[in-house]
Structures are given as structure tokens and as C-alpha cells.
Amino acid sequence: MKYFSLNHNAPEVSFKEAVIQGLASDKGLYFPQIITPLNPVFFNVIENLSHHDIAYDVIHQFIGDEIPEAHLREIIADTLSFDFPVIEVEKDIYSLELFHGPTMAFKDVGARFMSRCLAYFNKDEKDSKNTVLVATSGDTGGAVASGFLGVAGVDVVILYPSGKVSDIQEKQLTTLGKNIKALEVDGVFDDCQDMVKKAFLDESLAHKNLTSANSINIARWLPQMFYFFFAYKALKKLNKPLVFSCPSGNFGNICAGIMAKKLGLPIEHFVASTNVNDTVPRFLASGEYDPKPSKATISNAMDVGNPSNFVRIQELYNNDLAAFEKDFSSYSFTDDKTLEALKQIYNTSGYIAEPHGSVGYLGLKKQLQKHDNAIGVFLETAHPIKFLDVVEPALGITLTIPTQIESVINEEKVSVKISNYEDLKAFLR
Ligand SMILES: *Cc1c(COP(=O)(O)O)cnc(C)c1O
């Protein structure tokens, strides 16, 4: 499969090159040349297929023959080593739980898949290594650290803002050792992000083969299609239209859902639910795309002012706004509303959500007013324990610490403090 740059000013590349480069040389995001809908027979028999078989059928066209079938199936089995339950929260409203992986965030799926693809592509390059460089405000770093731990030929360097990630998140970044290095930056998330961007453009670091591991990388973005198919498999027997609400930051997750629909998955409508970082809801209201600097909220993994995957969504609709609005809505919610919903969900059903899922729930409820007879699914993108500072006081409960978290919480933190770009360069050299 060939990929082109959405800035249209860089050569087409293979899947392998797109994964290794991350971003095209013209700074555009890569996008597949051809998207072929799946055979309708697939949807007729989906309830008889395993998650691993579904995932293979969904993704293999995007890889072509660049990874042999048997190996791709191994990568998928390794990636999807945990479950994706669909839980009924109230009548006709379901939570698609994406947090049962090793770091308890949905980003585990993309990080595990990407790391294993890179490892495959690196297997014959004995003397060159790739360095994955990521800036994180919380969840991405942990998923990438865990996903890439021990992967041959890949070093991982994670930059995070000192004192601005939760204790659990910090432990997930700093305690693994081996090929994972954590840099604690004296600054905020934007400072980390700026340094990473600068490093990608720095010729003097070209020999480090730097690559990104956020959702701009196709190998992190595309596997996120899988769980929309899994939810469909679970809910198909209800035989009703499906509306999905994704708590959205960089819009990678929802963009994968729209790709799934392009492949033929019968989804009636998508809702991108955001916190007060509302660039996309404002765009739908005014027709003007006007990104703003991000604001801090309690659903901080979605504190994104300029969602990087939105250009991919526009490409999926050929920039046809009317067609887009038929399938897609987007609403923004304040922290107060988010907390209110968190409590309401708990009080009426006993279900413990967390701030991101709660934003997703709010958007879903709003959209369902426009759909008679539909089933709504909101994505629960992290385990409540990851946001215990918000969830415990709001609900007046004490959460039990899951084993995945327990295993890092008592490990010793190892990080290197840096304060500017020169420090980062010195570290990478
Ligand atoms: C990353 C993240 C999101 C946002 O996902 P996007 O694909 O960037 O829109 C939502 N919730 C949690 C918990 C996250 O970590």
C-alpha cells in the first residue's frame, strides 16, 4: 500500500517508510492511496469471527505484502492480548471499555501495534536503530513506554512536564528501564512538544532516525479501527442503528472510526465530544477553522487546541461539508458538566466512569435526542484509577488499584531532568 502526504508536496511512500518517518517531509500527515470496502460477507459472519481474525481482515489492505500474513497475524495477537467489553450503562447506552490493556488507556492498542511493526522492519538492520521521541501530557507516554519495552532496535525517549502528570502516570513513564528513557522537563507540555518538533527538524540528529509515536503515525492510528468492529460484533444482534461518541483530543480515535465506516461498518452517526478545547465544535458552528492554544481541564488527555487528525477526517469526506455533517456532530462540555455527568452515571447505574468517558457520555446523550430507536456507544478511554484525583472526591469512593497499576506504583522513579533544547540534544547524542 502506498501513502501520500496530505500536504501534497512529498513523495509517495510504502507502509514501512510511512511508519518509520511518522510525518512526511513536507510536514503532512500520511494517508492511504486506496481504501477498499470489505466484502459484505464479512459483516454477515462477523459474530462468528474472533477479534484477531476481524483485526487481520480490517488492516491487512493497509499493509499489503510488506509484512507476511503469518507475521502480521502474530503482531495482531500480541497487540490484542486483552479484552474490549461493551457494558450496558443504561437503556440503549453502552460503554465500550478500551482500558483493559497494560497501561489501562486505549493508546495501548496503537502503541503495541506500532512497536511490533517497527521491530519487524528493523529486524535486518543490525547496526541502525530507531529512536522514538514523544512528548506526553500523561497517557501517551505510558502506553508508548509499555508498548515499546524490550523491542529490539528501538530506543524510546519520553519528555514530560515535571510535576504536571499524575503520580501513577509518572510511575508508568519512569520505572520500566531497559530501552525506555524518561526526560523530566522543567516546563509545561507545550515546551516538551516544541522540543520534540525541533529535534525532528534538526539535521544534526538525522543519524538517530527519530520517529514519532503519536496518532500522526499511521501504525498508531489505523489499529484503532479494530474496536469499532468489536463493538459492532457485540451489538449487531440488537439490530438497531449505532451512534458512537468519542471523547476527542487529537481526533485520532474518531478518525479511525470514520475509516471503519468507510470500510463498510454500518455506523449511523459519530459524535466528537470535547472539553472546552472546542476548535472542531466551533468549526461546525461557524464554518471557520480557528485553532486556539489549549486550556487545562480535568479531562487533560483531550487538552488539544489544534487537533492533528482533523485533516484526515476532512480528506475522508473530500472536504464536502454537507456529507460530513450528515455523519458527524461535535459538542463541547465544561468541567462542571463533566463532573455532573460523572456523578449522575454513578448514581443512576453504579457505573464508574472517568472524566474523558463522561465527556463522551454527554455528547452521546445530546446526539441521541435526534435519533429514534438508536443504540448509543461512548468510548471509555481510560480506567478511572488513572484519574483518581478527580473520580474519588467526585463520587466519594475509594477505587481499588488494579494489578497493572500496582506493579509500577512501588517501583523507583528514574528520570533525567532537562530544561532546554540543548539539554535534549546533549542527551540524544
Ligand atoms: C488520548 C486520549 C483521548 C483522545 O484521543 P484522540 O485520539 O487524541 O482524540 C481521550 N481520552 C484519553 C484517556 C486519552 O488518553
The ligand as a MOL file (V3000), in Angstrom:
LIG
                    3D

  0  0  0     0  0            999 V3000
M  V30 BEGIN CTAB
M  V30 COUNTS 15 15 0 0 0
M  V30 BEGIN ATOM
M  V30 1 C -5.5530 10.3860 24.0540 0
M  V30 2 C -6.7910 10.3010 24.8380 0
M  V30 3 C -8.0200 10.7840 24.3360 0
M  V30 4 C -8.1420 11.4930 22.9990 0
M  V30 5 O -7.9480 10.6710 21.9040 0
M  V30 6 P -7.6610 11.2820 20.4570 0
M  V30 7 O -7.4520 10.1340 19.5760 0
M  V30 8 O -6.4180 12.1460 20.6190 0
M  V30 9 O -8.8400 12.1330 20.0940 0
M  V30 10 C -9.1640 10.5910 25.1010 0
M  V30 11 N -9.1080 10.0140 26.3200 0
M  V30 12 C -7.9450 9.5560 26.8450 0
M  V30 13 C -7.9570 8.9450 28.1960 0
M  V30 14 C -6.7490 9.6820 26.1300 0
M  V30 15 O -5.6130 9.2380 26.6640 0
M  V30 END ATOM
M  V30 BEGIN BOND
M  V30 1 1 1 2
M  V30 2 1 2 3
M  V30 3 2 2 14
M  V30 4 1 3 4
M  V30 5 2 3 10
M  V30 6 1 4 5
M  V30 7 1 5 6
M  V30 8 2 6 7
M  V30 9 1 6 8
M  V30 10 1 6 9
M  V30 11 1 10 11
M  V30 12 2 11 12
M  V30 13 1 12 13
M  V30 14 1 12 14
M  V30 15 1 14 15
M  V30 END BOND
M  V30 END CTAB
M  END
